[in-house]
Amino acid sequence: MADSAAFAPSLDQIFDARPDIFLSYSRTDTKVAGELARALEAEGFKVWWDKDIQSGTDWRKTIEMKVARARCVLLIWSKRAEKSWWVAYEAILAQRQEKLILTSFEDIGAASQSWAKDLQCRRLRRPVFKSFTSTEAWGHLVREINIKRRRLPRFEFRGWLGGGIAHKDGATCVEFHPFEEKTLLSTGRDGRAILWNVDAVAELKTRSQEEGDDIVEEAAAPGGDFSFSELDGRTLWKGGFSSDGDTIFVASERGSAHVFRGRSFGNKLCELEQLKHCLQNFDPTARRNANNQFHLGVIDTALAPDNIALTIAGGRAIMWRLGAPPTFIKEVYLPQMARGRSVDCAYSPAAGCFFVTDRQGGIHRIWLDGRLDANALTPRKAPGAIMAHGRISARSNSVGELMTVASTNPSDPRLDVYTLEAGNYVRRNRNDIRAEFPLRSLALHPESPVVAVATGYRPALFAYDDAERVDIGVGGYHSAPLTYVAISGSGRYLATASDDGCVGIWEDTLPR
């Protein structure tokens, strides 16, 4: 089993080494097992069975490791398997990890006295002059394997970071480090950015007052180089990490984005002063600039390779080369004056460009040479486009880079999912989001076809391949609407930020 605490960039190697199916069978059923394995491989599944174990190998340890690594365990049930100790052992391991699927080519019937007699078993039949793969039962088995293989997460609420209010007046963003899955960054309207460890969770602490309602205490937040404060306490809208995790940025209402080298705020590299560049008479202490067009300052930032950064403010995007001092590259005017808080930007490594959404519902592409492709993806039918970009691993049926886009407005309740094909994002499906509105943020799960949505007072999860809602555990209700949602690089943790200033942590409880 992978050590999540030492999660590393070698995501492809980790997941490509995992088989979709561990095939369990009795030695006397080797011929049938080989026939079934070939049929499964013809369906595109990666199958492992013990014919691949070399002589001299520690059999038990190998079996335990392979069961743990497999997406599911397919057990060929027969009268011979009923008497096999190894088959029973493999089945118990698989059942504990909720991976077990039973199939059989025989009618075992009620006469069986084994432990498996009460489990559902998919009976495969052999029609005359036809293969068992042509039957309806085979189609059902393939679908069941696909469901087990994709493994929808089961998040349970763990607690609140710091046990109190992390950001006075509301938390605006939360993002995980790309590889250190227990490290995350939060920003807020109090002008603070904080680096946390997910283990710093506790129940909310309240303080009673002689007059009035009890109030939630401030969170026990890390100090020193793990906390940053804007000079005049202006809102920090967004924060995040570079793809290698060695650069941190925070986008500020004050009109700039702060960039730090390393994994703390101890080494500030530069400040990307976008409004100072856009406005000749810019006053950083003023609350409104240019007829209120820039009143939110820099609302988002994205980092690309080769020290390229993009900042967004008041319908304009500026590309920079990071350094001390930073170098201005190009200014890009977004279509329709994309003003407002509902603008997101992200860098797509596979496509080699930035994507930007605007409050009119448009999704635009900005190349690294500064070219703008307006409405590169299908515009939303309602204002307020939000997006999430990520890479989904081979554990799911959807492999590669994905983009998901939705509107904050309830008049456009659909979630669009795009997949990267030949350098371009192509829409693969559209599903209704049945959730409270407005939607504030999206996050893609890296291992399952699932998107998390910041909506209402606790997160909602949707399986976009099947247009179904994914259940989450009890608790975790914020006292004000969510503003942001994030999922860690391995999919183990889910974080929520809210207007109540608290940051909630959820953990996937299914075996990993």
C-alpha positions in Angstrom: 0.0 0.0 0.0 1.3 3.5 -0.9 2.6 5.6 2.0 0.4 8.7 1.7 2.6 10.7 4.0 5.5 10.3 1.5 3.4 11.1 -1.5 5.8 11.8 -4.4 5.6 13.1 -8.0 5.9 9.6 -9.5 2.1 9.3 -9.8 2.3 7.5 -13.2 4.6 4.8 -11.9 2.6 4.3 -8.8 -0.7 3.8 -10.5 0.5 2.1 -13.6 2.0 -0.6 -11.4 -1.5 -1.4 -10.0 -3.6 -4.0 -11.7 -7.3 -3.4 -12.2 -8.1 -7.0 -11.2 -6.5 -9.5 -8.9 -7.8 -12.9 -10.1 -8.3 -15.4 -7.3 -9.0 -19.1 -8.1 -8.2 -22.7 -7.2 -5.2 -24.3 -8.8 -7.5 -27.0 -10.3 -9.3 -24.1 -12.2 -6.1 -22.8 -13.9 -7.5 -23.4 -17.4 -10.7 -21.5 -16.6 -8.7 -18.7 -14.9 -6.5 -18.3 -18.0 -9.6 -18.1 -20.3 -11.2 -15.5 -18.0 -8.0 -13.5 -17.7 -7.7 -13.3 -21.5 -11.3 -12.2 -21.8 -10.8 -9.5 -19.2 -7.6 -8.2 -20.9 -9.5 -8.0 -24.2 -11.9 -5.6 -22.4 -8.9 -3.4 -21.5 -8.4 -4.5 -17.9 -5.0 -5.1 -16.4 -5.1 -8.5 -14.7 -2.8 -10.0 -12.2 -2.9 -13.7 -11.2 -0.4 -15.9 -9.4 1.1 -17.5 -12.6 3.3 -14.4 -12.4 4.8 -15.3 -9.0 8.4 -16.4 -9.4 9.7 -19.4 -7.5 11.3 -18.6 -4.2 9.0 -15.7 -3.6 7.4 -15.2 -0.2 3.9 -16.3 -1.4 1.9 -14.9 1.5 3.5 -11.4 1.4 3.2 -11.2 -2.3 -0.5 -12.1 -2.2 -1.2 -9.5 0.5 0.6 -6.8 -1.4 -1.1 -7.6 -4.7 -4.5 -7.7 -3.1 -3.8 -4.3 -1.5 -2.6 -2.8 -4.8 -5.4 -4.1 -7.0 -8.5 -2.1 -7.7 -10.7 -5.1 -7.2 -10.4 -8.9 -6.5 -12.4 -11.2 -8.8 -12.8 -14.6 -7.3 -13.7 -17.6 -9.5 -16.0 -19.7 -7.3 -16.2 -23.4 -7.8 -16.5 -26.6 -5.8 -12.7 -26.8 -5.9 -12.3 -23.2 -4.7 -14.7 -23.9 -1.8 -12.0 -26.3 -0.4 -9.0 -24.0 -1.0 -7.5 -22.3 2.0 -5.7 -19.8 -0.2 -8.8 -18.8 -2.0 -10.6 -18.2 1.3 -7.6 -16.1 2.6 -7.6 -13.9 -0.5 -11.3 -13.5 -0.3 -11.2 -12.4 3.3 -8.4 -9.8 2.5 -10.5 -8.5 -0.4 -13.7 -8.4 1.6 -12.1 -6.3 4.3 -11.0 -3.8 1.7 -14.4 -3.8 0.0 -12.9 -5.1 -3.3 -14.4 -8.6 -3.6 -16.4 -9.7 -6.7 -17.6 -13.3 -7.1 -18.2 -15.1 -10.4 -18.6 -18.7 -11.4 -19.0 -21.0 -14.4 -20.9 -23.6 -12.2 -24.2 -23.9 -10.4 -23.0 -24.1 -6.8 -26.5 -23.8 -5.5 -27.9 -23.9 -1.9 -26.0 -27.1 -1.1 -22.9 -25.1 -0.5 -22.0 -24.8 3.1 -19.1 -22.4 2.6 -18.7 -18.9 4.0 -19.4 -17.5 0.6 -22.9 -18.9 0.1 -24.6 -15.7 1.2 -22.5 -13.5 -1.1 -23.9 -12.4 -4.5 -22.2 -14.4 -7.3 -22.3 -13.5 -11.0 -23.0 -16.7 -12.9 -21.4 -16.9 -16.3 -23.0 -19.2 -18.8 -21.6 -20.7 -22.0 -24.2 -20.6 -24.8 -23.9 -23.2 -27.6 -21.5 -22.1 -30.3 -20.9 -18.8 -28.5 -18.5 -17.3 -26.0 -19.5 -16.5 -22.4 -18.4 -12.9 -23.3 -21.5 -12.6 -25.5 -23.9 -13.0 -22.7 -25.8 -10.4 -20.7 -24.2 -11.7 -17.5 -20.7 -10.8 -18.9 -21.8 -7.3 -19.5 -23.0 -7.0 -15.9 -19.8 -8.4 -14.6 -17.7 -5.9 -16.6 -19.8 -3.0 -15.3 -19.4 -4.2 -11.7 -15.6 -4.4 -12.2 -15.7 -0.9 -13.6 -17.6 0.4 -10.5 -15.1 -1.3 -8.1 -12.2 -0.1 -10.2 -13.1 3.6 -10.1 -13.6 3.4 -6.3 -15.7 6.4 -5.4 -14.3 8.1 -2.2 -16.1 8.0 1.1 -15.2 11.2 3.0 -15.8 11.5 6.7 -15.4 14.7 8.6 -12.3 15.0 10.8 -12.5 18.5 12.3 -11.6 22.2 12.0 -8.1 23.5 11.5 -6.9 25.1 14.7 -10.2 24.3 16.4 -11.6 27.8 15.8 -12.0 30.7 13.3 -8.9 30.7 11.0 -9.8 33.9 9.3 -11.9 36.8 10.7 -14.6 37.9 8.3 -14.3 34.8 6.3 -11.9 32.4 4.5 -11.6 32.9 0.8 -9.5 30.0 -0.5 -7.9 26.8 0.6 -5.4 24.8 -1.5 -3.3 21.6 -0.9 0.4 21.3 -1.7 0.7 19.2 -4.9 2.9 16.4 -3.2 2.9 16.9 0.5 -0.8 16.0 0.9 -0.9 17.0 4.6 0.2 20.6 3.8 -2.4 23.2 2.8 -2.7 26.9 2.4 -5.7 29.1 3.4 -6.4 32.8 2.7 -9.0 35.1 4.1 -10.6 38.5 4.3 -8.5 39.4 7.3 -5.4 39.7 5.0 -3.8 36.6 6.3 -2.4 33.5 4.5 -1.6 30.5 6.6 0.2 27.2 6.0 -1.4 24.3 7.9 -0.9 20.6 8.6 -4.2 18.6 8.3 -3.4 16.9 11.6 -4.0 20.3 13.3 -7.7 19.6 13.6 -10.0 19.8 16.6 -13.5 20.5 17.6 -14.6 24.2 17.5 -13.8 26.0 20.7 -16.4 28.4 21.9 -16.2 31.2 24.5 -19.2 32.1 26.6 -20.2 35.7 27.1 -22.1 37.2 30.0 -24.4 39.0 27.5 -25.2 37.6 24.0 -24.5 34.4 22.3 -21.4 32.2 22.7 -18.7 32.9 20.1 -16.2 30.6 18.4 -12.6 31.3 19.5 -9.8 32.1 17.0 -8.0 29.1 15.6 -4.6 28.1 17.0 -2.9 29.0 13.7 0.8 28.4 13.0 3.0 31.5 13.3 6.5 32.5 12.2 7.3 31.7 8.5 4.0 29.8 8.2 1.8 32.9 8.4 1.7 36.0 6.1 -0.2 39.2 6.6 -1.0 41.9 4.1 0.3 45.3 5.1 -3.1 47.0 5.6 -5.1 43.9 6.2 -6.7 43.9 2.8 -8.4 40.7 1.6 -6.2 37.9 0.1 -8.5 36.3 -2.5 -6.5 33.3 -3.6 -3.4 31.3 -2.7 -1.7 28.3 -4.2 1.5 26.5 -5.1 3.5 25.9 -8.3 3.3 22.5 -9.9 6.6 21.5 -8.3 5.4 22.8 -4.9 8.5 25.0 -4.4 6.7 28.4 -5.0 3.8 29.9 -3.1 1.6 32.8 -4.3 -1.2 34.9 -2.8 -3.4 37.3 -4.7 -4.3 40.5 -2.9 -7.1 43.0 -3.0 -4.3 45.6 -2.5 -3.6 45.2 -6.3 -0.7 42.7 -6.4 0.3 39.1 -6.0 3.0 38.1 -3.5 5.4 35.3 -4.5 7.5 33.2 -2.1 10.3 30.7 -2.8 10.3 27.5 -0.8 7.6 25.9 1.3 7.0 28.7 3.8 6.6 32.5 3.7 10.2 33.0 4.9 11.7 33.9 1.5 9.7 36.5 -0.5 10.8 36.4 -4.1 8.8 39.4 -5.5 5.6 41.2 -5.7 3.6 41.3 -9.0 2.1 44.8 -8.8 -0.5 44.6 -11.5 -2.6 47.7 -10.6 0.5 49.8 -10.3 1.3 48.8 -13.9 -2.3 49.2 -15.2 -3.0 52.6 -13.6 -0.8 55.7 -13.7 -2.2 57.2 -10.6 -2.7 54.1 -8.6 -3.1 54.5 -4.9 -2.5 51.2 -3.0 -4.4 52.6 0.1 -7.5 53.5 -1.9 -10.5 51.1 -1.9 -11.6 52.0 -5.4 -9.7 52.6 -8.6 -10.7 53.4 -12.3 -14.4 53.8 -11.7 -14.5 50.8 -9.4 -13.2 48.5 -12.2 -10.3 47.4 -10.1 -11.9 47.5 -6.6 -11.1 43.8 -6.0 -7.5 44.1 -6.8 -5.7 41.0 -8.1 -8.2 38.3 -7.8 -6.3 35.2 -9.0 -2.8 34.1 -10.1 -1.5 31.1 -11.9 2.1 29.8 -12.2 3.6 28.1 -15.3 7.0 26.5 -15.9 10.1 28.7 -16.7 9.1 31.2 -13.9 6.1 32.5 -15.9 3.1 33.9 -13.9 -0.3 35.3 -14.9 -2.2 37.7 -12.7 -5.9 38.8 -13.2 -7.4 42.1 -12.2 -10.3 44.1 -13.6 -10.7 42.4 -16.9 -6.9 42.4 -17.7 -4.3 39.7 -17.5 -0.6 40.4 -17.2 2.1 37.8 -17.8 5.3 38.1 -15.8 8.7 36.4 -15.5 9.4 35.8 -11.9 12.6 37.2 -10.4 13.9 39.9 -8.1 12.6 42.2 -9.5 9.9 40.5 -11.7 9.9 41.3 -15.5 6.7 42.4 -17.3 6.0 40.3 -20.4 2.7 41.3 -21.8 -0.7 42.7 -20.9 -3.8 41.0 -22.3 -7.3 42.6 -22.3 -10.0 39.9 -21.6 -13.2 40.1 -23.7 -16.3 41.8 -22.3 -14.4 43.4 -19.4 -14.4 40.3 -17.2 -14.8 42.1 -13.9 -15.8 40.6 -10.5 -14.9 37.9 -8.0 -16.0 35.1 -10.3 -12.9 35.1 -12.4 -10.6 32.0 -12.1 -7.3 31.2 -13.9 -5.3 28.0 -14.1 -2.3 26.7 -16.0 -2.7 23.5 -18.1 0.7 21.7 -18.4 -0.4 19.4 -21.2 -2.0 22.1 -23.2 0.8 24.5 -22.4 -1.4 27.5 -21.8 -3.5 29.4 -19.2 -7.3 29.3 -19.0 -9.3 32.2 -17.6 -13.0 32.4 -16.8 -15.0 35.6 -16.5 -18.2 36.8 -14.9 -20.0 36.8 -18.2 -19.6 33.0 -18.4 -16.7 32.9 -20.9 -13.7 30.6 -20.8 -10.7 32.0 -22.6 -7.2 30.6 -23.4 -4.0 32.6 -23.1 -0.9 31.2 -24.7 2.6 31.7 -23.2 3.4 34.1 -26.0 0.5 36.3 -24.9 -2.0 35.3 -27.6 -5.7 35.3 -26.5 -8.2 32.7 -27.8 -11.6 34.2 -26.7 -14.2 31.6 -25.7 -11.8 28.7 -26.3 -14.4 26.5 -24.5 -18.1 26.7 -24.8 -19.4 29.8 -22.9 -21.8 29.3 -20.0 -25.4 30.2 -20.6 -25.4 32.2 -17.3 -23.0 34.6 -15.7 -20.2 33.6 -13.4 -18.1 30.8 -14.8 -15.9 28.8 -12.3 -13.5 26.0 -13.2 -11.3 23.3 -11.9 -8.3 21.8 -13.7 -6.5 18.6 -12.7 -5.0 15.3 -13.8 -6.8 12.1 -13.2 -4.9 8.9 -12.7 -5.3 5.4 -14.3 -7.4 4.3 -11.4 -10.4 5.9 -13.1 -11.8 5.2 -16.6 -10.9 8.9 -17.4 -7.2 9.2 -17.7 -5.2 12.4 -18.4 -5.9 16.1 -17.9 -9.4 17.2 -17.3 -11.2 20.6 -17.1 -14.5 21.0 -15.4 -16.6 24.2 -15.7 -19.8 25.3 -14.1 -21.7 28.6 -13.5 -22.4 30.2 -10.2 -25.9 31.0 -11.4 -28.8 28.5 -10.8 -30.2 29.3 -14.3 -27.3 27.2 -15.7 -27.2 24.1 -13.5 -25.0 22.0 -15.8 -21.4 20.8 -15.1 -19.3 20.5 -18.2 -16.3 18.1 -18.2 -13.6 18.4 -20.8 -10.8 16.0 -21.6 -7.6 16.9 -23.4 -7.3 15.4 -26.9 -4.6 16.3 -29.3 -3.7 19.4 -27.4 -7.3 20.7 -27.1 -10.0 20.3 -24.5 -13.1 18.5 -25.9 -16.3 18.3 -23.9 -17.1 14.7 -23.0 -20.3 15.0 -21.0 -22.7 17.4 -19.3 -24.6 16.7 -16.1 -26.9 18.7 -14.0 -25.6 19.8 -10.6 -28.3 19.1 -8.1 -27.0 21.3 -5.3 -27.7 24.5 -3.5 -26.7 27.6 -5.3 -24.7 29.7 -5.8 -21.7 27.4 -6.6 -18.5 29.0 -5.4 -15.7 26.6 -6.3 -14.9 23.2 -7.9 -12.2 20.6 -7.3 -11.4 17.4 -9.3 -10.6 14.2 -7.5 -7.3 12.8 -8.8 -8.3 9.1 -8.7 -12.0 8.9 -9.3 -14.5 10.5 -11.7 -15.7 12.8 -9.0 -15.9 16.6 -8.6 -16.3 18.4 -5.3 -18.5 21.5 -5.2 -18.4 24.4 -2.7 -22.1 25.0 -2.3 -24.4 25.6 0.7 -23.0 24.9 4.2 -20.9 21.8 3.5 -19.4 20.2 0.3 -21.3 18.2 -2.3 -19.6 15.5 -4.4 -20.8 14.3 -7.8 -19.7 11.3 -10.0 -19.8 13.0 -13.4 -19.6 9.7 -15.4 -22.9 8.5 -13.9 -24.5 11.9 -13.0 -25.0 10.8 -9.4 -24.4 12.4 -6.1 -21.7 10.8 -3.9 -22.6 10.4 -0.2 -20.3 11.9 2.4 -20.3 11.4 6.2 -22.2 13.3 8.8 -21.1 16.6 10.3 -18.9 19.3 8.9 -21.6 22.0 8.7 -20.3 25.5 8.5 -22.3 28.3 9.9 -22.1 30.3 6.7 -21.9 29.4 3.0 -18.8 27.7 1.6 -16.4 29.8 -0.5 -13.9 27.2 -1.6 -13.2 23.5 -1.8 -10.0 21.6 -2.5 -8.8 17.9 -2.7 -5.3 16.8 -1.9 -3.0 15.4 -4.6 -3.7 11.8 -3.7 -7.4 12.3 -3.1 -7.1 11.4 0.6 -8.2 14.7 2.0 -10.9 17.2 1.3 -10.8 20.8 2.6 -13.5 23.4 2.8 -13.4 27.2 3.4 -16.3 29.3 4.4 -17.6 32.8 5.0 -17.7 31.8 8.7 -13.8 31.9 8.7 -13.4 28.2 9.5 -11.5 25.6 7.5 -12.9 22.0 7.6 -11.0 18.8 6.9 -12.5 15.6 5.5 -10.7 12.3 5.0 -11.4 9.4 2.7 -12.0 6.3 4.9 -11.9 3.6 2.2 -8.8 1.4 2.1 -6.1 3.0 0.0 
